[in-house]
Amino acid sequence: MHLSCSSLIFSFFSVFIVTVTCDNPDVELKPSLSECKRINPCGATVSTYPLLEPDAEESSGFGSGAAPPVYDEILTHEIYDLNASPELRNSTLCQCPDDSICDFESDSNVVKVDYHVTLRFCKLETISSVCKRNSINVRVIGAAQASGDSVQEVSQAMMFCNCPNGFSRQHVEVWEGQDISLNYKCL
């Protein structure tokens, strides 16, 4: 495959400007990633599980029982088949210092926030294990899934401390554009 792309470098008072043009619409030019800070995971994995089919015997109200009535929306119930194999989507969020690579294969650099979101760190030991229970400890930002209860891809994340007993999900905030913010506190 031949790509017809060109780049020009201009020098003006010791400032370099690089201009890249490309005639191929299939080539996507992405900005370089910023270096990871102490609180930033280098990557995230979103696990998308299939939806459960409603059980007619467990539904309440009138009708066929195939769908729960509107007033049941205030009740929390399982909507995902967590026994099925999830679809995994990895996102690289920032560049590890010292040109090390964000490892998506290892389990040693992982914090599983909930059944949807797993964060990956350059070095997990740089995260503090002392947490304040009354404040948000993890924030995950990304495009909302169709259900609105999780993200389909992570664009930003911050983990201020690692909770040894796990996390409790808090309110979901509307973020910029189609993004939402998932917030977590320590258990």
Backbone as numpy.savetxt, mean C-alpha at the origin, in Angstrom:
# Nx Ny Nz CAx CAy CAz Cx Cy Cz
13.27 -5.05 -30.50 12.43 -3.88 -30.50 13.32 -2.65 -30.50
13.04 -1.72 -31.35 13.83 -0.51 -31.47 13.03 0.66 -30.93
13.61 1.38 -29.99 12.96 2.57 -29.44 13.66 3.80 -29.99
12.89 4.74 -30.43 13.50 5.96 -30.94 13.35 7.06 -29.90
14.25 7.06 -28.95 14.25 8.04 -27.88 15.54 8.84 -27.99
15.48 10.06 -27.59 16.68 10.88 -27.62 16.76 11.70 -26.35
17.96 12.08 -25.99 18.13 12.94 -24.82 19.15 14.01 -25.15
18.92 15.17 -24.57 19.81 16.31 -24.77 20.25 16.81 -23.41
21.50 17.18 -23.29 22.00 17.73 -22.04 22.48 19.15 -22.32
21.94 20.08 -21.56 22.31 21.47 -21.69 23.06 21.90 -20.44
24.07 22.72 -20.60 24.81 23.25 -19.47 24.68 24.76 -19.48
24.24 25.28 -18.34 24.07 26.72 -18.23 24.46 27.12 -16.82
25.57 27.81 -16.65 26.10 28.23 -15.36 26.20 27.05 -14.38
26.79 25.97 -14.82 27.04 24.77 -14.01 25.76 24.06 -13.56
24.66 24.35 -14.19 23.42 23.62 -13.92 23.12 22.78 -15.14
22.90 21.50 -14.94 22.62 20.61 -16.05 21.12 20.37 -16.15
20.63 20.47 -17.35 19.23 20.19 -17.61 19.19 19.04 -18.60
18.48 17.99 -18.23 18.37 16.82 -19.10 16.95 16.78 -19.65
16.85 16.72 -20.95 15.56 16.62 -21.61 15.50 15.30 -22.35
14.46 14.53 -22.08 14.29 13.23 -22.72 12.98 13.26 -23.50
13.07 12.90 -24.77 11.86 12.79 -25.58 11.80 11.39 -26.14
10.61 10.90 -26.34 10.44 9.54 -26.83 9.24 9.49 -27.75
9.41 8.84 -28.91 8.33 8.73 -29.88 7.45 7.52 -29.63
7.85 6.62 -28.76 7.10 5.40 -28.51 6.15 5.63 -27.33
4.82 5.55 -27.53 3.88 5.79 -26.44 3.86 4.68 -25.40
4.47 3.51 -25.70 4.50 2.41 -24.74 5.58 2.58 -23.68
6.50 3.51 -23.87 7.57 3.73 -22.92 7.09 4.73 -21.88
7.12 4.31 -20.60 6.70 5.18 -19.52 7.94 5.63 -18.77
8.15 6.93 -18.70 9.29 7.48 -17.97 8.83 7.83 -16.57
9.44 7.19 -15.56 9.08 7.44 -14.18 10.19 8.24 -13.52
9.82 9.14 -12.60 10.86 9.87 -11.88 11.63 8.92 -10.97
12.87 9.27 -10.69 13.66 8.41 -9.81 13.06 8.47 -8.40
13.23 7.38 -7.68 12.68 7.29 -6.33 13.55 8.06 -5.36
12.91 8.67 -4.35 13.67 9.35 -3.32 14.25 8.31 -2.37
15.25 8.71 -1.61 15.87 7.79 -0.66 14.95 7.59 0.53
14.86 6.37 1.01 14.00 6.03 2.15 14.48 6.72 3.42
13.55 7.29 4.15 13.83 7.83 5.48 13.62 6.70 6.49
13.94 6.95 7.73 13.84 5.93 8.77 12.42 5.38 8.90
11.41 6.22 8.74 10.02 5.80 8.94 9.36 5.24 7.69
10.05 5.30 6.55 9.45 4.88 5.28 9.80 3.45 4.91
8.80 2.63 4.63 9.10 1.32 4.06 9.56 1.50 2.62
10.47 0.64 2.18 10.95 0.73 0.80 9.95 0.14 -0.17
9.06 -0.71 0.33 8.08 -1.32 -0.55 6.86 -1.78 0.22
5.84 -2.13 -0.53 4.60 -2.64 0.06 4.02 -3.72 -0.85
3.39 -4.69 -0.23 2.67 -5.72 -0.97 1.21 -5.65 -0.56
0.34 -5.51 -1.55 -1.10 -5.50 -1.31 -1.65 -6.86 -1.73
-2.32 -7.53 -0.80 -2.96 -8.82 -1.07 -4.44 -8.59 -1.30
-4.92 -8.94 -2.49 -6.33 -8.77 -2.81 -6.98 -10.14 -2.85
-7.91 -10.35 -1.93 -8.62 -11.63 -1.83 -9.95 -11.54 -2.58
-10.43 -12.68 -3.09 -11.75 -12.65 -3.75 -12.85 -12.40 -2.72
-13.94 -11.82 -3.18 -15.08 -11.57 -2.31 -15.81 -12.87 -2.00
-16.36 -12.95 -0.79 -17.17 -14.10 -0.42 -18.54 -14.00 -1.08
-19.08 -15.13 -1.45 -20.46 -15.17 -1.95 -21.37 -15.13 -0.73
-22.43 -14.32 -0.75 -23.32 -14.26 0.42 -24.02 -15.60 0.64
-24.15 -15.98 1.90 -24.82 -17.22 2.28 -26.27 -16.89 2.58
-27.19 -17.51 1.86 -28.62 -17.21 2.01 -29.12 -17.51 3.41
-28.56 -18.51 4.09 -29.02 -18.87 5.43 -28.59 -17.85 6.48
-27.50 -17.12 6.24 -27.01 -16.15 7.21 -27.60 -14.77 7.01
-28.29 -14.53 5.91 -28.87 -13.22 5.66 -30.13 -13.06 6.48
-30.48 -11.82 6.78 -31.68 -11.55 7.55 -32.59 -10.64 6.76
-33.82 -10.50 7.21 -34.74 -9.58 6.54 -35.60 -10.31 5.54
-36.34 -9.54 4.77 -37.27 -10.08 3.79 -36.57 -10.30 2.47
-37.24 -11.01 1.59 -36.71 -11.21 0.26 -36.08 -12.57 0.12
-35.25 -12.68 -0.88 -34.64 -13.97 -1.20 -33.56 -14.38 -0.22
-33.04 -13.43 0.51 -31.94 -13.73 1.43 -30.59 -13.75 0.74
-30.55 -13.46 -0.56 -29.30 -13.49 -1.30 -28.41 -12.31 -0.96
-28.99 -11.22 -0.53 -28.20 -10.04 -0.15 -28.71 -9.54 1.19
-27.79 -9.16 2.08 -28.24 -8.65 3.38 -28.97 -7.32 3.20
-29.95 -7.04 4.05 -30.66 -5.76 3.93 -29.76 -4.59 4.29
-30.22 -3.40 3.95 -29.42 -2.19 4.11 -28.99 -1.96 5.55
-29.87 -2.22 6.52 -29.53 -1.92 7.91 -28.41 -2.79 8.44
-28.08 -3.90 7.78 -26.97 -4.74 8.22 -25.61 -4.13 7.87
-25.59 -3.03 7.14 -24.31 -2.43 6.77 -23.54 -1.92 7.97
-24.24 -1.63 9.08 -23.53 -1.14 10.26 -22.83 -2.27 11.00
-23.18 -3.52 10.69 -22.53 -4.66 11.31 -21.28 -5.02 10.53
-20.25 -5.41 11.25 -19.05 -5.84 10.55 -19.18 -7.32 10.24
-18.87 -7.70 9.03 -18.92 -9.09 8.62 -17.82 -9.33 7.60
-17.42 -10.60 7.53 -16.37 -10.96 6.58 -16.88 -10.81 5.16
-16.14 -10.11 4.32 -16.54 -9.97 2.93 -15.50 -10.57 1.99
-14.35 -10.99 2.53 -13.29 -11.56 1.70 -13.08 -13.03 2.05
-12.76 -13.82 1.06 -12.43 -15.23 1.26 -10.94 -15.32 1.58
-10.62 -15.28 2.87 -9.22 -15.28 3.30 -8.57 -16.65 3.17
-9.35 -17.68 2.85 -8.78 -19.01 2.61 -8.31 -19.18 1.18
-8.72 -18.29 0.29 -8.31 -18.35 -1.12 -6.92 -17.75 -1.29
-6.30 -18.02 -2.41 -4.99 -17.43 -2.71 -5.20 -15.98 -3.17
-4.51 -15.04 -2.53 -4.70 -13.64 -2.91 -3.91 -13.28 -4.16
-4.35 -12.23 -4.82 -3.57 -11.63 -5.90 -2.62 -10.65 -5.23
-1.32 -10.76 -5.50 -0.31 -9.92 -4.85 0.15 -8.83 -5.80
0.27 -7.61 -5.26 0.77 -6.49 -6.05 1.86 -5.79 -5.23
3.09 -5.83 -5.74 4.23 -5.19 -5.08 4.41 -3.78 -5.60
4.74 -2.86 -4.70 5.04 -1.48 -5.06 6.34 -1.07 -4.40
7.26 -0.52 -5.16 8.49 0.03 -4.60 8.22 1.50 -4.30
8.44 1.91 -3.04 8.06 3.25 -2.60 9.22 4.22 -2.52
10.41 3.73 -2.20 11.59 4.59 -2.12 12.83 3.72 -2.31
13.96 4.38 -2.46 15.22 3.69 -2.72 16.00 3.51 -1.43
16.45 2.30 -1.17 17.22 2.02 0.04 18.57 2.73 -0.02
19.07 3.20 1.14 20.39 3.82 1.16 21.48 2.81 0.78
22.61 3.30 0.40 23.77 2.47 0.02 23.46 1.55 -1.15
22.52 1.95 -2.00 22.15 1.20 -3.20 21.73 -0.24 -2.91
21.28 -0.51 -1.69 20.76 -1.85 -1.42 19.36 -1.96 -2.02
18.91 -3.18 -2.21 17.65 -3.43 -2.91 16.55 -3.75 -1.91
15.35 -3.24 -2.18 14.18 -3.57 -1.37 13.79 -5.01 -1.70
13.95 -5.90 -0.72 13.77 -7.33 -0.94 12.31 -7.73 -0.75
11.66 -8.16 -1.83 10.27 -8.61 -1.77 10.16 -10.11 -1.53
11.27 -10.82 -1.45 11.26 -12.27 -1.26 11.49 -12.67 0.19
12.24 -11.87 0.93 12.61 -12.21 2.30 11.47 -11.92 3.27
11.42 -12.68 4.36 10.45 -12.43 5.43 11.09 -11.69 6.60
12.39 -11.40 6.53 13.08 -10.77 7.65 12.88 -9.25 7.69
12.40 -8.66 6.61 12.23 -7.21 6.57 10.77 -6.80 6.48
9.86 -7.66 6.96 8.43 -7.51 6.71 7.67 -7.15 7.98
6.68 -6.25 7.83 5.69 -5.99 8.87 4.32 -6.15 8.22
3.58 -7.16 8.67 2.23 -7.39 8.15 1.28 -6.54 8.97
0.73 -5.50 8.34 -0.12 -4.55 9.04 -1.53 -5.12 9.22
-2.08 -5.69 8.17 -3.35 -6.41 8.23 -3.36 -7.44 7.11
-4.49 -8.08 6.85 -4.50 -9.13 5.83 -4.39 -8.58 4.41
-4.52 -7.27 4.24 -4.37 -6.66 2.91 -2.97 -6.09 2.67
-2.37 -5.47 3.69 -1.15 -4.67 3.49 0.02 -5.24 4.27
1.14 -5.44 3.55 2.41 -5.85 4.15 3.46 -4.83 3.74
4.17 -4.27 4.72 5.21 -3.28 4.44 6.57 -3.95 4.48
7.49 -3.49 3.61 8.84 -4.05 3.53 9.84 -2.92 3.76
10.85 -3.21 4.57 11.82 -2.19 4.96 13.22 -2.56 4.50
14.04 -1.52 4.30 15.45 -1.75 3.98 16.10 -2.48 5.14
15.91 -1.94 6.35 16.42 -2.55 7.59 15.34 -2.36 8.64
14.69 -3.42 9.03 13.60 -3.35 9.98 14.06 -2.89 11.36
15.31 -3.17 11.70 15.81 -2.81 13.04 15.93 -1.30 13.25
15.81 -0.50 12.20 15.87 0.96 12.36 14.56 1.54 12.89
13.48 0.75 12.89 12.18 1.20 13.38 12.12 1.02 14.89
11.69 2.05 15.60 11.57 2.00 17.05 10.50 0.99 17.45
10.72 0.33 18.59 9.71 -0.60 19.10 8.93 0.01 20.26
9.21 1.28 20.57 8.49 1.99 21.62 7.42 2.84 20.94
6.16 2.56 21.25 5.04 3.23 20.58 4.15 3.94 21.58
3.54 5.01 21.12 2.50 5.69 21.89 1.17 5.08 21.48
0.43 4.57 22.43 -0.81 3.85 22.12 -1.91 4.77 21.60
-1.88 6.04 21.94 -3.00 6.91 21.60 -2.81 7.67 20.30
-1.79 7.39 19.56 -1.59 8.10 18.30 -1.49 7.11 17.15
-1.64 7.63 15.94 -1.53 6.80 14.75 -0.07 6.35 14.61
0.16 5.04 14.49 1.51 4.50 14.40 1.90 4.14 12.97
0.91 3.85 12.12 1.16 3.50 10.72 0.12 4.21 9.85
0.59 4.76 8.74 -0.30 5.38 7.75 0.07 4.81 6.39
-0.92 4.28 5.68 -0.74 3.70 4.35 -1.65 4.46 3.39
-1.07 5.04 2.34 -1.82 5.86 1.39 -1.77 5.21 0.02
-2.92 5.19 -0.64 -2.97 4.63 -1.98 -4.35 4.73 -2.59
-4.45 4.29 -3.84 -5.72 4.31 -4.55 -6.68 3.32 -3.90
-7.92 3.75 -3.69 -8.91 2.92 -3.01 -9.38 1.77 -3.89
-9.62 0.61 -3.26 -10.26 -0.50 -3.95 -11.72 -0.13 -4.20
-12.37 -0.87 -5.05 -13.78 -0.61 -5.37 -14.66 -0.69 -4.12
-14.29 -1.57 -3.17 -15.06 -1.70 -1.94 -14.88 -0.49 -1.02
-13.78 0.25 -1.20 -13.50 1.43 -0.38 -12.91 1.14 0.97
-12.68 -0.13 1.30 -12.17 -0.46 2.62 -10.68 -0.74 2.66
-10.03 -0.72 1.52 -8.58 -0.93 1.47 -8.02 -0.27 0.22
-6.72 -0.42 0.03 -6.06 0.17 -1.14 -5.77 -0.92 -2.17
-5.78 -0.54 -3.44 -5.41 -1.50 -4.48 -3.93 -1.42 -4.81
-3.31 -0.29 -4.46 -1.87 -0.11 -4.64 -1.41 0.95 -3.64
-0.23 0.78 -3.07 0.31 1.73 -2.09 1.20 2.73 -2.81
0.96 4.03 -2.55 1.81 5.07 -3.13 2.74 5.69 -2.09
2.32 5.70 -0.82 3.14 6.23 0.27 2.82 5.44 1.54
3.79 5.36 2.43 3.54 4.73 3.73 4.53 5.28 4.74
4.10 5.35 5.99 4.94 5.78 7.09 4.66 4.89 8.30
5.70 4.38 8.91 5.55 3.59 10.13 6.43 4.21 11.18
5.81 4.79 12.20 6.54 5.54 13.21 7.14 4.62 14.27
6.57 3.45 14.46 7.11 2.46 15.38 6.52 1.10 15.05
7.18 0.05 15.49 6.73 -1.32 15.23 6.05 -1.85 16.48
4.79 -2.14 16.38 4.01 -2.62 17.52 4.19 -4.13 17.68
4.74 -4.59 18.80 5.01 -6.02 18.96 3.75 -6.88 18.98
2.60 -6.31 19.37 1.35 -7.08 19.45 0.45 -6.89 18.24
0.93 -6.20 17.24 0.12 -5.99 16.04 -0.57 -4.64 16.02
-1.44 -4.46 15.04 -2.06 -3.17 14.80 -3.58 -3.29 14.77
-4.23 -2.20 15.10 -5.68 -2.08 15.02 -6.00 -0.98 14.01
-6.82 -1.32 13.04 -7.14 -0.33 12.01 -8.11 0.70 12.56
-7.83 1.96 12.24 -8.66 3.08 12.66 -9.47 3.58 11.48
-9.98 4.78 11.57 -10.80 5.36 10.51 -10.01 5.51 9.21
-10.73 5.44 8.11 -10.15 5.66 6.78 -10.36 7.12 6.43
-9.30 7.79 5.96 -9.40 9.19 5.57 -9.36 9.31 4.05
-10.13 10.24 3.53 -10.05 10.56 2.10 -8.79 11.39 1.91
-7.99 11.04 0.92 -6.73 11.73 0.66 -6.86 12.47 -0.66
-5.78 12.79 -1.30 -5.82 13.51 -2.57 -6.35 12.63 -3.69
-7.15 13.21 -4.59 -7.64 12.49 -5.76 -8.42 11.25 -5.38
-8.02 10.10 -5.92 -8.68 8.82 -5.66 -8.07 8.08 -4.47
-7.08 8.69 -3.81 -6.37 8.02 -2.73 -7.12 8.09 -1.40
-6.88 7.08 -0.58 -7.36 7.07 0.80 -6.17 6.80 1.71
-6.32 7.11 2.98 -5.30 6.85 3.97 -5.84 5.85 4.98
-5.15 4.72 5.10 -5.49 3.72 6.11 -4.61 4.01 7.32
-5.22 4.14 8.49 -4.51 4.50 9.70 -4.59 3.36 10.70
-3.48 3.11 11.39 -3.39 1.99 12.34 -2.76 2.47 13.64
-3.25 1.89 14.76 -2.68 2.10 16.08 -2.20 0.75 16.61
-1.37 0.81 17.64 -0.92 -0.42 18.30 -2.07 -1.06 19.07
-2.04 -2.38 19.14 -3.02 -3.11 19.97 -2.65 -2.98 21.43
